[in-house]
Amino acid sequence: MGRLTNKVALVTGGARGLGEAHARRFIAEGARVLITDVLDEEGGKLAKSLGAAASYLHHDVASEAEWGKAIRTAVAAFGNINILVNNAGIVLRGPIETFSESDYRKVIDVNQIGVFLGMKAVLPSMRAGGGGSIINISSIAGLSGRPDIVAYSASKFAVRGMTKVAAAEFGAFKIRVNSVHPGPVMTPMFAGMTDAVKQSLTSELSIKRMAEPDEVSSLLVFLASDESAFCTASEFVIDGGMTGR
């Protein structure tokens, strides 16, 4: 406990799933957290349940103007931001042959443009505060290709690359930038899968189960804390051994 005491975090896509787990763990470790999302009812209820250390804001990560508002809101409520978790993401599935341009752009806008805008927007606050940690949530789909997720995979490969560029540019300001690559996690994103699909995914894992959200949050606490002070431009894979088989 207390590994993030006196730190201020902004977590996008924080209303449920992995984002919710990250927000809960950060607060348990002493941080104050601005949770942002487009799921206002869920996000508002979550922030209220977490008490004075949490606040919620409606936030479209594909909008530069809304990023500016999110940064100003966090700074006004809690002070300069020390931790940014670019967690917001969507997945739309389909083979390349039939996948529409509009759906491709929807995924890129949230998963790729949103991360770019977030890193750009948070830089002045982190620089003013003397440094920080940016954690970009990619995926194992940003390490290898799988059928039917061309836009999602493209966006997650882009997050991996942007992370390395930002780490090189921001290092002089004591800002670390890393990407996290989860495998299958028990979140709403996987809720619609059939048992057959879940079993197929599990068969690819060395640890024969899907991850719990809090297991990923444990890694994020490390990356957000001063314990990871020499970690930047790195890819942290948490996939139960899927990419190792």
KOLTI-785820 format. One record per residue (C-alpha): residue number from 1; residue in one letter; chain; x, y, z. Coordinates in Angstrom, 2 decimals, decimal comma, always signed. Layout:
// KOLTI-785820
<pt resi="NUM" resn="A" chain="A" c1="X" c2="Y" c3="Z"/>
...
// end
This chain:
// KOLTI-785820
<pt resi="1" resn="M" chain="A" c1="+0,00" c2="+0,00" c3="+0,00"/>
<pt resi="2" resn="G" chain="A" c1="+1,09" c2="+3,61" c3="-0,56"/>
<pt resi="3" resn="R" chain="A" c1="+3,24" c2="+2,97" c3="-3,62"/>
<pt resi="4" resn="L" chain="A" c1="+1,53" c2="+5,87" c3="-5,45"/>
<pt resi="5" resn="T" chain="A" c1="+1,06" c2="+8,27" c3="-2,54"/>
<pt resi="6" resn="N" chain="A" c1="+0,85" c2="+11,93" c3="-3,64"/>
<pt resi="7" resn="K" chain="A" c1="+0,64" c2="+10,99" c3="-7,32"/>
<pt resi="8" resn="V" chain="A" c1="-2,09" c2="+12,20" c3="-9,69"/>
<pt resi="9" resn="A" chain="A" c1="-3,30" c2="+9,89" c3="-12,46"/>
<pt resi="10" resn="L" chain="A" c1="-5,57" c2="+10,24" c3="-15,47"/>
<pt resi="11" resn="V" chain="A" c1="-7,05" c2="+6,95" c3="-16,69"/>
<pt resi="12" resn="T" chain="A" c1="-8,95" c2="+6,92" c3="-19,98"/>
<pt resi="13" resn="G" chain="A" c1="-11,62" c2="+4,32" c3="-20,64"/>
<pt resi="14" resn="G" chain="A" c1="-11,82" c2="+4,02" c3="-16,88"/>
<pt resi="15" resn="A" chain="A" c1="-15,54" c2="+3,38" c3="-16,38"/>
<pt resi="16" resn="R" chain="A" c1="-15,31" c2="-0,41" c3="-16,53"/>
<pt resi="17" resn="G" chain="A" c1="-13,09" c2="-3,36" c3="-17,34"/>
<pt resi="18" resn="L" chain="A" c1="-9,33" c2="-2,85" c3="-17,19"/>
<pt resi="19" resn="G" chain="A" c1="-9,65" c2="+0,91" c3="-16,74"/>
<pt resi="20" resn="E" chain="A" c1="-11,86" c2="+0,46" c3="-13,69"/>
<pt resi="21" resn="A" chain="A" c1="-9,42" c2="-2,04" c3="-12,20"/>
<pt resi="22" resn="H" chain="A" c1="-6,51" c2="+0,36" c3="-12,76"/>
<pt resi="23" resn="A" chain="A" c1="-8,36" c2="+3,27" c3="-11,15"/>
<pt resi="24" resn="R" chain="A" c1="-9,28" c2="+1,17" c3="-8,10"/>
<pt resi="25" resn="R" chain="A" c1="-5,72" c2="-0,09" c3="-7,61"/>
<pt resi="26" resn="F" chain="A" c1="-4,17" c2="+3,33" c3="-8,07"/>
<pt resi="27" resn="I" chain="A" c1="-6,43" c2="+4,82" c3="-5,41"/>
<pt resi="28" resn="A" chain="A" c1="-5,74" c2="+1,88" c3="-3,09"/>
<pt resi="29" resn="E" chain="A" c1="-2,04" c2="+2,71" c3="-3,50"/>
<pt resi="30" resn="G" chain="A" c1="-2,56" c2="+6,35" c3="-2,56"/>
<pt resi="31" resn="A" chain="A" c1="-3,07" c2="+8,12" c3="-5,89"/>
<pt resi="32" resn="R" chain="A" c1="-5,79" c2="+10,58" c3="-6,83"/>
<pt resi="33" resn="V" chain="A" c1="-7,41" c2="+9,68" c3="-10,14"/>
<pt resi="34" resn="L" chain="A" c1="-9,41" c2="+11,41" c3="-12,84"/>
<pt resi="35" resn="I" chain="A" c1="-11,41" c2="+8,70" c3="-14,58"/>
<pt resi="36" resn="T" chain="A" c1="-12,50" c2="+9,55" c3="-18,12"/>
<pt resi="37" resn="D" chain="A" c1="-14,79" c2="+7,71" c3="-20,51"/>
<pt resi="38" resn="V" chain="A" c1="-17,88" c2="+8,11" c3="-22,69"/>
<pt resi="39" resn="L" chain="A" c1="-19,87" c2="+5,75" c3="-20,42"/>
<pt resi="40" resn="D" chain="A" c1="-21,09" c2="+8,49" c3="-18,15"/>
<pt resi="41" resn="E" chain="A" c1="-23,46" c2="+6,54" c3="-15,91"/>
<pt resi="42" resn="E" chain="A" c1="-20,92" c2="+3,82" c3="-15,16"/>
<pt resi="43" resn="G" chain="A" c1="-18,03" c2="+6,26" c3="-14,82"/>
<pt resi="44" resn="G" chain="A" c1="-19,95" c2="+8,56" c3="-12,50"/>
<pt resi="45" resn="K" chain="A" c1="-21,03" c2="+5,70" c3="-10,23"/>
<pt resi="46" resn="L" chain="A" c1="-17,49" c2="+4,37" c3="-10,07"/>
<pt resi="47" resn="A" chain="A" c1="-15,99" c2="+7,72" c3="-9,12"/>
<pt resi="48" resn="K" chain="A" c1="-18,63" c2="+8,27" c3="-6,45"/>
<pt resi="49" resn="S" chain="A" c1="-17,94" c2="+4,84" c3="-4,96"/>
<pt resi="50" resn="L" chain="A" c1="-14,20" c2="+5,60" c3="-4,75"/>
<pt resi="51" resn="G" chain="A" c1="-14,65" c2="+8,77" c3="-2,72"/>
<pt resi="52" resn="A" chain="A" c1="-12,77" c2="+12,06" c3="-2,71"/>
<pt resi="53" resn="A" chain="A" c1="-9,67" c2="+10,60" c3="-4,37"/>
<pt resi="54" resn="A" chain="A" c1="-11,59" c2="+10,05" c3="-7,62"/>
<pt resi="55" resn="S" chain="A" c1="-13,42" c2="+12,24" c3="-10,10"/>
<pt resi="56" resn="Y" chain="A" c1="-15,12" c2="+11,48" c3="-13,43"/>
<pt resi="57" resn="L" chain="A" c1="-15,22" c2="+13,38" c3="-16,72"/>
<pt resi="58" resn="H" chain="A" c1="-16,90" c2="+12,62" c3="-20,04"/>
<pt resi="59" resn="H" chain="A" c1="-14,05" c2="+12,43" c3="-22,55"/>
<pt resi="60" resn="D" chain="A" c1="-13,84" c2="+11,50" c3="-26,22"/>
<pt resi="61" resn="V" chain="A" c1="-10,15" c2="+10,62" c3="-26,60"/>
<pt resi="62" resn="A" chain="A" c1="-10,28" c2="+11,27" c3="-30,35"/>
<pt resi="63" resn="S" chain="A" c1="-10,95" c2="+14,98" c3="-29,68"/>
<pt resi="64" resn="E" chain="A" c1="-7,99" c2="+17,28" c3="-29,07"/>
<pt resi="65" resn="A" chain="A" c1="-10,28" c2="+19,86" c3="-27,45"/>
<pt resi="66" resn="E" chain="A" c1="-11,62" c2="+17,27" c3="-25,00"/>
<pt resi="67" resn="W" chain="A" c1="-8,08" c2="+16,22" c3="-24,13"/>
<pt resi="68" resn="G" chain="A" c1="-7,35" c2="+19,82" c3="-23,20"/>
<pt resi="69" resn="K" chain="A" c1="-10,41" c2="+19,88" c3="-20,97"/>
<pt resi="70" resn="A" chain="A" c1="-9,42" c2="+16,58" c3="-19,32"/>
<pt resi="71" resn="I" chain="A" c1="-5,94" c2="+17,84" c3="-18,48"/>
<pt resi="72" resn="R" chain="A" c1="-7,29" c2="+21,13" c3="-17,09"/>
<pt resi="73" resn="T" chain="A" c1="-9,89" c2="+19,26" c3="-15,02"/>
<pt resi="74" resn="A" chain="A" c1="-7,31" c2="+16,91" c3="-13,50"/>
<pt resi="75" resn="V" chain="A" c1="-4,90" c2="+19,72" c3="-12,68"/>
<pt resi="76" resn="A" chain="A" c1="-7,64" c2="+21,87" c3="-11,13"/>
<pt resi="77" resn="A" chain="A" c1="-8,94" c2="+18,99" c3="-9,01"/>
<pt resi="78" resn="F" chain="A" c1="-5,70" c2="+17,32" c3="-7,94"/>
<pt resi="79" resn="G" chain="A" c1="-2,59" c2="+19,10" c3="-9,26"/>
<pt resi="80" resn="N" chain="A" c1="-0,07" c2="+18,32" c3="-12,00"/>
<pt resi="81" resn="I" chain="A" c1="-0,46" c2="+14,88" c3="-13,54"/>
<pt resi="82" resn="N" chain="A" c1="+2,19" c2="+12,28" c3="-12,72"/>
<pt resi="83" resn="I" chain="A" c1="+0,60" c2="+9,26" c3="-14,42"/>
<pt resi="84" resn="L" chain="A" c1="-1,30" c2="+8,92" c3="-17,70"/>
<pt resi="85" resn="V" chain="A" c1="-2,87" c2="+5,60" c3="-18,63"/>
<pt resi="86" resn="N" chain="A" c1="-3,99" c2="+5,59" c3="-22,26"/>
<pt resi="87" resn="N" chain="A" c1="-6,42" c2="+2,71" c3="-21,77"/>
<pt resi="88" resn="A" chain="A" c1="-9,46" c2="+3,66" c3="-23,88"/>
<pt resi="89" resn="G" chain="A" c1="-9,92" c2="+1,32" c3="-26,82"/>
<pt resi="90" resn="I" chain="A" c1="-12,44" c2="-0,37" c3="-29,08"/>
<pt resi="91" resn="V" chain="A" c1="-12,36" c2="-3,44" c3="-31,29"/>
<pt resi="92" resn="L" chain="A" c1="-14,39" c2="-4,04" c3="-34,45"/>
<pt resi="93" resn="R" chain="A" c1="-13,97" c2="-7,40" c3="-36,15"/>
<pt resi="94" resn="G" chain="A" c1="-14,11" c2="-8,62" c3="-39,71"/>
<pt resi="95" resn="P" chain="A" c1="-11,93" c2="-9,87" c3="-42,57"/>
<pt resi="96" resn="I" chain="A" c1="-10,03" c2="-7,31" c3="-44,63"/>
<pt resi="97" resn="E" chain="A" c1="-12,07" c2="-8,22" c3="-47,70"/>
<pt resi="98" resn="T" chain="A" c1="-15,32" c2="-6,95" c3="-46,20"/>
<pt resi="99" resn="F" chain="A" c1="-14,11" c2="-4,54" c3="-43,51"/>
<pt resi="100" resn="S" chain="A" c1="-15,35" c2="-1,00" c3="-44,17"/>
<pt resi="101" resn="E" chain="A" c1="-13,21" c2="+2,11" c3="-44,31"/>
<pt resi="102" resn="S" chain="A" c1="-15,50" c2="+3,83" c3="-41,81"/>
<pt resi="103" resn="D" chain="A" c1="-15,08" c2="+1,03" c3="-39,24"/>
<pt resi="104" resn="Y" chain="A" c1="-11,32" c2="+1,05" c3="-39,81"/>
<pt resi="105" resn="R" chain="A" c1="-11,19" c2="+4,78" c3="-39,11"/>
<pt resi="106" resn="K" chain="A" c1="-13,35" c2="+4,45" c3="-35,99"/>
<pt resi="107" resn="V" chain="A" c1="-10,86" c2="+2,04" c3="-34,45"/>
<pt resi="108" resn="I" chain="A" c1="-7,84" c2="+4,13" c3="-35,46"/>
<pt resi="109" resn="D" chain="A" c1="-9,40" c2="+7,33" c3="-34,10"/>
<pt resi="110" resn="V" chain="A" c1="-9,86" c2="+5,89" c3="-30,61"/>
<pt resi="111" resn="N" chain="A" c1="-6,97" c2="+3,45" c3="-30,27"/>
<pt resi="112" resn="Q" chain="A" c1="-4,23" c2="+5,32" c3="-32,14"/>
<pt resi="113" resn="I" chain="A" c1="-5,14" c2="+9,00" c3="-32,48"/>
<pt resi="114" resn="G" chain="A" c1="-6,40" c2="+9,00" c3="-28,89"/>
<pt resi="115" resn="V" chain="A" c1="-3,02" c2="+7,84" c3="-27,59"/>
<pt resi="116" resn="F" chain="A" c1="-1,14" c2="+10,40" c3="-29,69"/>
<pt resi="117" resn="L" chain="A" c1="-3,36" c2="+13,23" c3="-28,47"/>
<pt resi="118" resn="G" chain="A" c1="-3,07" c2="+12,07" c3="-24,87"/>
<pt resi="119" resn="M" chain="A" c1="+0,71" c2="+12,01" c3="-24,85"/>
<pt resi="120" resn="K" chain="A" c1="+0,81" c2="+15,44" c3="-26,51"/>
<pt resi="121" resn="A" chain="A" c1="-1,75" c2="+16,95" c3="-24,14"/>
<pt resi="122" resn="V" chain="A" c1="-0,22" c2="+15,70" c3="-20,88"/>
<pt resi="123" resn="L" chain="A" c1="+3,34" c2="+16,77" c3="-21,65"/>
<pt resi="124" resn="P" chain="A" c1="+3,13" c2="+20,35" c3="-20,27"/>
<pt resi="125" resn="S" chain="A" c1="+1,61" c2="+19,20" c3="-16,96"/>
<pt resi="126" resn="M" chain="A" c1="+4,11" c2="+16,39" c3="-16,48"/>
<pt resi="127" resn="R" chain="A" c1="+7,01" c2="+18,63" c3="-17,43"/>
<pt resi="128" resn="A" chain="A" c1="+5,84" c2="+21,28" c3="-14,94"/>
<pt resi="129" resn="G" chain="A" c1="+5,56" c2="+18,62" c3="-12,26"/>
<pt resi="130" resn="G" chain="A" c1="+9,11" c2="+17,37" c3="-12,79"/>
<pt resi="131" resn="G" chain="A" c1="+8,35" c2="+14,16" c3="-14,67"/>
<pt resi="132" resn="G" chain="A" c1="+5,98" c2="+11,23" c3="-14,75"/>
<pt resi="133" resn="S" chain="A" c1="+4,97" c2="+7,93" c3="-16,28"/>
<pt resi="134" resn="I" chain="A" c1="+2,88" c2="+7,41" c3="-19,42"/>
<pt resi="135" resn="I" chain="A" c1="+1,50" c2="+3,90" c3="-19,80"/>
<pt resi="136" resn="N" chain="A" c1="+0,04" c2="+3,08" c3="-23,21"/>
<pt resi="137" resn="I" chain="A" c1="-2,19" c2="+0,02" c3="-23,32"/>
<pt resi="138" resn="S" chain="A" c1="-1,43" c2="-1,94" c3="-26,47"/>
<pt resi="139" resn="S" chain="A" c1="-2,15" c2="-5,67" c3="-26,82"/>
<pt resi="140" resn="I" chain="A" c1="-0,62" c2="-8,91" c3="-27,94"/>
<pt resi="141" resn="A" chain="A" c1="-2,33" c2="-7,88" c3="-31,19"/>
<pt resi="142" resn="G" chain="A" c1="+0,37" c2="-5,20" c3="-31,33"/>
<pt resi="143" resn="L" chain="A" c1="+3,02" c2="-7,92" c3="-31,36"/>
<pt resi="144" resn="S" chain="A" c1="+1,60" c2="-10,42" c3="-33,85"/>
<pt resi="145" resn="G" chain="A" c1="-1,18" c2="-10,64" c3="-36,40"/>
<pt resi="146" resn="R" chain="A" c1="-4,46" c2="-12,51" c3="-35,98"/>
<pt resi="147" resn="P" chain="A" c1="-7,36" c2="-12,86" c3="-38,43"/>
<pt resi="148" resn="D" chain="A" c1="-10,36" c2="-10,50" c3="-38,42"/>
<pt resi="149" resn="I" chain="A" c1="-8,85" c2="-7,62" c3="-36,39"/>
<pt resi="150" resn="V" chain="A" c1="-6,95" c2="-5,65" c3="-39,03"/>
<pt resi="151" resn="A" chain="A" c1="-7,79" c2="-2,19" c3="-37,65"/>
<pt resi="152" resn="Y" chain="A" c1="-7,33" c2="-3,20" c3="-34,03"/>
<pt resi="153" resn="S" chain="A" c1="-3,97" c2="-4,83" c3="-34,74"/>
<pt resi="154" resn="A" chain="A" c1="-2,80" c2="-1,85" c3="-36,82"/>
<pt resi="155" resn="S" chain="A" c1="-3,72" c2="+0,53" c3="-34,02"/>
<pt resi="156" resn="K" chain="A" c1="-1,98" c2="-1,54" c3="-31,36"/>
<pt resi="157" resn="F" chain="A" c1="+1,20" c2="-1,87" c3="-33,45"/>
<pt resi="158" resn="A" chain="A" c1="+1,07" c2="+1,93" c3="-33,80"/>
<pt resi="159" resn="V" chain="A" c1="+0,80" c2="+2,36" c3="-30,03"/>
<pt resi="160" resn="R" chain="A" c1="+3,92" c2="+0,25" c3="-29,65"/>
<pt resi="161" resn="G" chain="A" c1="+5,83" c2="+2,47" c3="-32,09"/>
<pt resi="162" resn="M" chain="A" c1="+4,54" c2="+5,78" c3="-30,76"/>
<pt resi="163" resn="T" chain="A" c1="+5,56" c2="+4,71" c3="-27,27"/>
<pt resi="164" resn="K" chain="A" c1="+9,19" c2="+4,39" c3="-28,33"/>
<pt resi="165" resn="V" chain="A" c1="+9,19" c2="+7,77" c3="-30,10"/>
<pt resi="166" resn="A" chain="A" c1="+7,63" c2="+9,51" c3="-27,09"/>
<pt resi="167" resn="A" chain="A" c1="+10,09" c2="+7,85" c3="-24,73"/>
<pt resi="168" resn="A" chain="A" c1="+12,97" c2="+9,23" c3="-26,79"/>
<pt resi="169" resn="E" chain="A" c1="+11,47" c2="+12,72" c3="-26,91"/>
<pt resi="170" resn="F" chain="A" c1="+10,22" c2="+12,94" c3="-23,32"/>
<pt resi="171" resn="G" chain="A" c1="+13,15" c2="+11,35" c3="-21,50"/>
<pt resi="172" resn="A" chain="A" c1="+14,89" c2="+14,71" c3="-21,04"/>
<pt resi="173" resn="F" chain="A" c1="+11,90" c2="+15,82" c3="-18,95"/>
<pt resi="174" resn="K" chain="A" c1="+12,08" c2="+12,74" c3="-16,68"/>
<pt resi="175" resn="I" chain="A" c1="+8,97" c2="+11,31" c3="-18,30"/>
<pt resi="176" resn="R" chain="A" c1="+8,96" c2="+7,56" c3="-18,90"/>
<pt resi="177" resn="V" chain="A" c1="+6,78" c2="+6,00" c3="-21,61"/>
<pt resi="178" resn="N" chain="A" c1="+6,06" c2="+2,27" c3="-21,81"/>
<pt resi="179" resn="S" chain="A" c1="+3,54" c2="+0,03" c3="-23,53"/>
<pt resi="180" resn="V" chain="A" c1="+1,63" c2="-2,85" c3="-21,94"/>
<pt resi="181" resn="H" chain="A" c1="+0,53" c2="-5,83" c3="-24,02"/>
<pt resi="182" resn="P" chain="A" c1="-2,19" c2="-7,90" c3="-22,32"/>
<pt resi="183" resn="G" chain="A" c1="-3,44" c2="-11,21" c3="-23,61"/>
<pt resi="184" resn="P" chain="A" c1="-7,02" c2="-12,36" c3="-22,96"/>
<pt resi="185" resn="V" chain="A" c1="-8,48" c2="-10,68" c3="-19,86"/>
<pt resi="186" resn="M" chain="A" c1="-11,90" c2="-11,20" c3="-18,29"/>
<pt resi="187" resn="T" chain="A" c1="-13,41" c2="-7,82" c3="-19,24"/>
<pt resi="188" resn="P" chain="A" c1="-16,59" c2="-6,68" c3="-21,02"/>
<pt resi="189" resn="M" chain="A" c1="-14,63" c2="-6,66" c3="-24,30"/>
<pt resi="190" resn="F" chain="A" c1="-14,54" c2="-10,47" c3="-24,11"/>
<pt resi="191" resn="A" chain="A" c1="-18,00" c2="-10,90" c3="-22,59"/>
<pt resi="192" resn="G" chain="A" c1="-19,68" c2="-11,69" c3="-25,90"/>
<pt resi="193" resn="M" chain="A" c1="-17,37" c2="-14,55" c3="-26,80"/>
<pt resi="194" resn="T" chain="A" c1="-18,79" c2="-18,04" c3="-26,96"/>
<pt resi="195" resn="D" chain="A" c1="-17,40" c2="-20,76" c3="-24,70"/>
<pt resi="196" resn="A" chain="A" c1="-15,84" c2="-22,36" c3="-27,76"/>
<pt resi="197" resn="V" chain="A" c1="-13,91" c2="-19,19" c3="-28,58"/>
<pt resi="198" resn="K" chain="A" c1="-12,80" c2="-18,80" c3="-24,96"/>
<pt resi="199" resn="Q" chain="A" c1="-11,61" c2="-22,40" c3="-24,91"/>
<pt resi="200" resn="S" chain="A" c1="-9,72" c2="-21,85" c3="-28,15"/>
<pt resi="201" resn="L" chain="A" c1="-7,96" c2="-18,82" c3="-26,69"/>
<pt resi="202" resn="T" chain="A" c1="-7,18" c2="-20,62" c3="-23,46"/>
<pt resi="203" resn="S" chain="A" c1="-5,62" c2="-23,50" c3="-25,37"/>
<pt resi="204" resn="E" chain="A" c1="-2,96" c2="-21,08" c3="-26,65"/>
<pt resi="205" resn="L" chain="A" c1="-1,92" c2="-20,06" c3="-23,14"/>
<pt resi="206" resn="S" chain="A" c1="+0,75" c2="-21,65" c3="-20,99"/>
<pt resi="207" resn="I" chain="A" c1="-1,32" c2="-20,60" c3="-17,96"/>
<pt resi="208" resn="K" chain="A" c1="-4,63" c2="-22,22" c3="-18,86"/>
<pt resi="209" resn="R" chain="A" c1="-7,02" c2="-19,41" c3="-18,01"/>
<pt resi="210" resn="M" chain="A" c1="-7,80" c2="-15,83" c3="-18,93"/>
<pt resi="211" resn="A" chain="A" c1="-6,30" c2="-13,09" c3="-16,77"/>
<pt resi="212" resn="E" chain="A" c1="-8,21" c2="-11,17" c3="-14,13"/>
<pt resi="213" resn="P" chain="A" c1="-8,15" c2="-7,37" c3="-14,58"/>
<pt resi="214" resn="D" chain="A" c1="-6,39" c2="-6,81" c3="-11,25"/>
<pt resi="215" resn="E" chain="A" c1="-3,46" c2="-8,94" c3="-12,42"/>
<pt resi="216" resn="V" chain="A" c1="-2,83" c2="-6,41" c3="-15,19"/>
<pt resi="217" resn="S" chain="A" c1="-3,32" c2="-3,56" c3="-12,71"/>
<pt resi="218" resn="S" chain="A" c1="-0,50" c2="-4,95" c3="-10,58"/>
<pt resi="219" resn="L" chain="A" c1="+1,86" c2="-4,42" c3="-13,51"/>
<pt resi="220" resn="L" chain="A" c1="+0,55" c2="-0,90" c3="-14,01"/>
<pt resi="221" resn="V" chain="A" c1="+1,15" c2="+0,00" c3="-10,38"/>
<pt resi="222" resn="F" chain="A" c1="+4,79" c2="-0,97" c3="-10,87"/>
<pt resi="223" resn="L" chain="A" c1="+5,08" c2="+1,13" c3="-14,04"/>
<pt resi="224" resn="A" chain="A" c1="+3,31" c2="+4,09" c3="-12,44"/>
<pt resi="225" resn="S" chain="A" c1="+5,48" c2="+4,00" c3="-9,33"/>
<pt resi="226" resn="D" chain="A" c1="+9,05" c2="+5,11" c3="-8,75"/>
<pt resi="227" resn="E" chain="A" c1="+10,01" c2="+1,41" c3="-8,61"/>
<pt resi="228" resn="S" chain="A" c1="+10,22" c2="+1,45" c3="-12,42"/>
<pt resi="229" resn="A" chain="A" c1="+12,40" c2="+4,57" c3="-12,58"/>
<pt resi="230" resn="F" chain="A" c1="+14,78" c2="+3,05" c3="-15,18"/>
<pt resi="231" resn="C" chain="A" c1="+12,07" c2="+1,55" c3="-17,40"/>
<pt resi="232" resn="T" chain="A" c1="+11,17" c2="+3,42" c3="-20,58"/>
<pt resi="233" resn="A" chain="A" c1="+10,52" c2="+2,64" c3="-24,26"/>
<pt resi="234" resn="S" chain="A" c1="+9,79" c2="-0,93" c3="-23,22"/>
<pt resi="235" resn="E" chain="A" c1="+7,08" c2="-3,47" c3="-24,02"/>
<pt resi="236" resn="F" chain="A" c1="+5,62" c2="-5,24" c3="-21,01"/>
<pt resi="237" resn="V" chain="A" c1="+3,84" c2="-8,42" c3="-22,06"/>
<pt resi="238" resn="I" chain="A" c1="+1,29" c2="-9,97" c3="-19,69"/>
<pt resi="239" resn="D" chain="A" c1="-0,35" c2="-12,75" c3="-21,69"/>
<pt resi="240" resn="G" chain="A" c1="-0,10" c2="-16,03" c3="-19,80"/>
<pt resi="241" resn="G" chain="A" c1="+2,55" c2="-17,22" c3="-22,22"/>
<pt resi="242" resn="M" chain="A" c1="+0,44" c2="-16,84" c3="-25,38"/>
<pt resi="243" resn="T" chain="A" c1="+3,14" c2="-15,12" c3="-27,46"/>
<pt resi="244" resn="G" chain="A" c1="+5,79" c2="-17,53" c3="-26,21"/>
<pt resi="245" resn="R" chain="A" c1="+4,20" c2="-20,65" c3="-27,68"/>
// end
